[in-house]
Amino acid sequence: MDRTEELLRRLTEASGVPGFEAEVRALIRGELEGIAAIEQDRIGSIVCRKEGTQAAPRIMLAAHMDEIGFMVKQITKEGHLRFVPLGGWWEQVMLAQRVVVKTAKGDVPGILGAKPPHILTPDERNKVVEKRDMYIDIGATSREEAEQIGVRPGDPVVPVSAFTPLAGGKTYLGKAWDDRVGCALFIQAIQRLAGESHPNTVYGVGTVQEEVGLRGAKTTAYVVNPDVAIILESDIAYDVPGMNHEEPLVALGKGPSLLVFDAGMIPNTRLRDLAVETAAALGIPLQFSSLEGGRTDGSIIHLHNAGVPTIVLGVAARHIHSHTGVIHRDDYDRLLALLVALIKRLDAETVSALMQ
């Protein structure tokens, strides 16, 4: 396991549902302390400033630290936990999955459950079980027993999925690639720039609560006041059965992606073109995608102040917004190389031309 694989493992296995990103934040701090000046906003986002040869332009590399998960809402008299979803969950991927309740007394394992099929009516069997009818079973037999082991309403609940290299060793199985892969990218970009010259100041930003409303993007834009923003995200892989496209829009192992559209932002065209030109110069294949049913942190950041030229670069992930997903190492490595090269091209003259 090389340094990149180990970083990805640690990030994907860290716990950090919206509002509870402290473990991920501490990991980022540990990686960049001594390389970048580190501060934190008042809702928990981390900002890591790496100075180059010039104070400006200010280049913001944004990735959200939070993952989809749950929060304990209520403990039933039988000791089961009712929950609130944190982020966009699809019911079909939820049942029988393991979770961990993060309590003040320590981790409490559990499983997502619902009524067994044997006692369902024919009509119920033909319907998807809704989230409101599910519960978390921690093995308790009463509310008092659940409370004794430390469970309380408001406790975060995190999916369980161990990092696992798959066939050939270049694809990685793990949870929370959305968006720990982006966090890894800005960490390693800043680490690479530590020994190299760049004509700007780079801010690696781990935002909070993206999955519940892009909240950290708003506050960190005020902290950084960026001249340019590059959003680092996971992207949706279309190379799976059932996708209704003649060709996959984005596929694993075919290179990083560039979003030409998301539901909250049309990227700056000159910055987009610069990314395309930089990829071509490096011989990096670039895939193009659009996100018509969702938004990224860029939709908030690009509207900051008088406006910020913004693009979204991504690493394709299969099975997004479920307990576990799959990414390809080649896509990650190529995006990291593209990101570092793009940062080096963003001097004052180039950034000024983005707005003309």
N, C-alpha and C positions, 0 to 999 in steps of 0.2 A: 504494500500500500504506500504510494508516494504521498508527498505533502498535500497535493491538491485533493486526492481521494480522501485523505484523512480529514481535511478541512470540510469537505462535503459531508462526510459521515457525521462529524460532530455537529454541524449545522442542522442536518436533517433530523437527527435524533434529539436535538434540543426541544424543549417544550416552550411554546409561546403563542397561545391563542390571543385574540384581540383583548387588549387591556392588561395582559399578563406576559409581556415580552421580556421580562428582566433577564431570564436565562440566556436568551439570544443576544441581548445587549451586552451582557458580561463577556460573552464569547468574542464578540466583535471588539470590545475594548481590549481584551487580552491579546488579540492579534495585532492591533494597531497602536497600542501604547508605545511611546518612544519613537514612533514614525510620524504620527500625526497628532495635532492638538485636538483634544476630545472634549466636547461639551454635550449637554443634554437639554432638551426643551422641557417644558413643564408638564407634558403629558407622557414623556418617556422615550421619545425618539432620540437617537444618537447621531451626532454630527462630528465627523472626523476630518479635520482640515489639514491638507498637505500643501505647503507652500512651494511654488516653483520659482522661476527667475523673476516673475512679475506678480504683483498683488491681484491684478485683474487681467483678463476676464475671470470671473468666478464660475467654475464648471461644477455643476451639481450632479453627482451620480446617485440616483435614488433607487432604493429597493426596500420593500416592506418586510419587516421582521415577523409579522403575525401570520398565523396559519388558521385555517378553519377549525373549529372545535365546538365546545359546548360549555354551558355554565349550569350548575345545579340550581334549580328553581324551588324545589320542594322535596321533602323526604316523606314518603307515605308511611302509614302506621305499620305496614309490613316491612319497612326498611328499604324499599325501592326508591330510586331517585328520578324525579321528573326534571326535565332540563329545558333550557333555552338554547337554540342553535346560535352559534357565533359565526356568521358567514353563510355563504350559499351552499346548502346541503341538498342533495338529490336523494330522496327516500330509498331508491333502489339499491344504493351502495352502502346503506347504513347498518342494516340488521346483522346481528351475530358478530359484529366487529368488536375487538378488544379496545378498551380505553383505560386511562388512568385519571383518577380524581386527585388533583393536587391540593392537599389539605395542609393546615398549619402543623399537623402532627406527622406529615409524611405522605407518600404516595399510596393511594388505595386503588387496586386494580378492579376492573369491572367489565361488563359486556353489555352491549345494546340489545335489548330484547323486546318481544311483543308476544301476543297470544300465539300458541303453536297451531300449525295448520289443521291438526286433528279435530279441533273444536270450532273451526270457522264454518260459517254458513257458506253454501255455494256462491252466494253473491259476494261475500267478503273475500273469498279465495280469488276472485277475478279482479280485485282492486288492490292497488298499491297501499301498503300500510302507511298511514300518515305519521309524521313526526310526533304529533300530539298524542298518538296512541302508543308510542314507544316509551321505554323506560331504561334506566341503567341498573343492572343487577350487580351489587357488590358482595353478594353472599350473606347479607344481613337478614335477620328474621324479624326485626322490629325497628321502629324509629329510634328508640333508645340505644340499641346496639350500633346503629349507623352513627349516631352522635358521639357515642363513646370512643369510636375509632377515629373521630375527628372531622367527619363530614358536616359541612354547614351550607345553607343556601348562599350562593355567591361564589362557591369554589369553582375554579376552572377545571374543565375536563378535556384531556388531550388524547387524540388517536394514538394507538400503539403500532409501530411499524419499524422494524430494524433495518438499517442500511444493509443492502445485499447486492454485490456485483452479480450480474446475470451472464447469460451465454456469451462467450468470447471475451468477457472481462471489460468491455467498453460501455455496456449499458448498466445503469445503476437503479436499483429498486429502493425506494424510500418514501417517507411522508414529507409533506410540506415543501416540495420543490417550489411551489408557489408560496413564498418567493425566497426561500433560502438560497436558491441558485443565484439570484440577483445579489444577495448579501455576499456570497462567496466571491462574485465577480468584482465588486467594488473593493473588497478587502485585498484581493490579489492584485488588482490594478494599482492600488496605492503602494503596496509592497514592492511591485516592480518599479514604480516611479521613484522609489526612495533612492535608487542608485542612478537615476537618469534625469536629464534636464527636460523641463516642460515650461512653456511660456505663459503660465497661468497659475491660479490657485485652484486645487481640486478639493471638493467636499464629498466625501463618502457618507451617505445619509441612510441610516436604517430607520424607516418610518414605522409608526405604530398604527394599529386599528384601520388598516387599509380595507380589510375584508368586511368592515361594518360601516364604511362611509368615507374612506380616503382621508381620515382625520389628521394623521401625522403629516401628510403632504402639505396641508394648509399651514400648520404651525412651523414646520421646518423651512418652508419657503420664506417666511419672515426672518428666520434665524440666518439663513444663507444669503438671501437676496440675490439669486443667481443671475448671471448673464446668459447662461446656456444650461439646459437640463437634459441629461440622458437617463431615461428610465430603464432599469434593468429588470426584466421580468421572465417568468416562465411563459411559454406560448402553448397553444393547443395543437397537439399532434393529430393529424388527420389520417395517418397511415395505419388505420385499424378497420376491421370489418364493419360494414354498416354505414360508413360515411357516404353521403350522396354527392360525390364529386367525381368528375371524369378523371382528375388527377389530384393527388393530395395537395392541399395548399401548403402545408408544412409537414415534413416528415423527419423522423429521427435519423441522425447521421448525415444529413444533407447540408449542414451549415447553420449558422445562426439566422434568426429572422429579424425582419424590420417591419413594424406595423405601419401600413399606409393609412390606416383609419382605425380609431376606436370610437365608441359611442359618445365620448366626451371630448375628443380632440382630433383635429386634423394636424399632422406634424408640420413643422416648418420645412418648406420644400427645399430650401438651400442647404439646411443642415442634413436633411434626408439625402440629397444628392451628394454631399460631401462624404457621408457614410458609405454610400454606394461606390463612389470613386476610390475611397480608401480601401474598401474590401477588394475591389478589382485589382488595385495596385499590389496588394498582398497575395493575390491568388486565392482569396477566401470566397467560397460559394455563399451567396446570400439568398435567403428565401423571403418572400413577401407574403404578408398576411393581413387580415383585417379582423377586428373584434366588434361585430355589430351588436352584440348583446351584453356588452360589459364595458367598464372603464378602468383605466389605470391611474396611478398617482399623477401621471402627466396631465390629466384633465383638470386637475386643481393647480398644479405648479405652473402650467403654461399661461394661466390667467393672473399670476401674481403681479402686483404693481402695474406697470404699463405693458406687461406681457413678457414672456420668456420663450425664445426659440427652443423647441423641445422635440425629441424623438423618443421612440420606444424600441429597444433592442431586446431580443428574447432568445431563450433556449427552449426548444420544443420539449414538451412533456406529455406522455400518454397518461390517461386516467386522471386528469386534473380534477380537483375538488372531490376527491375521495380519500380513503384512509391511506392510500399508497399510490405512487406513480413511478414512471420510468423515464429517465433521460439518457442521453448519449454523450460520452466524454468528448468525442471529437467536436461536437457542437459547442460545448463549453470552452474548450481550449481555443477554438477559432474565434469565438466571441471575445475572449480575453485579449487575444492578440489584436483584434480589430479595435477594441476599446482603448487600449494603450496607444495605438497608433493614431487614433482619432483625437485623443486628448492632446497629443503632441502637436497636432495641426491647428488647434484652436487658440491661436494668438489673437492679439487685440484687433489687428487688421481683418483677419478672417471672420471674427465674431461680429465686427461692425458691419461687414458686408452681408451678413445673414438677414439684416433688417432692411436692406435697400430694395 
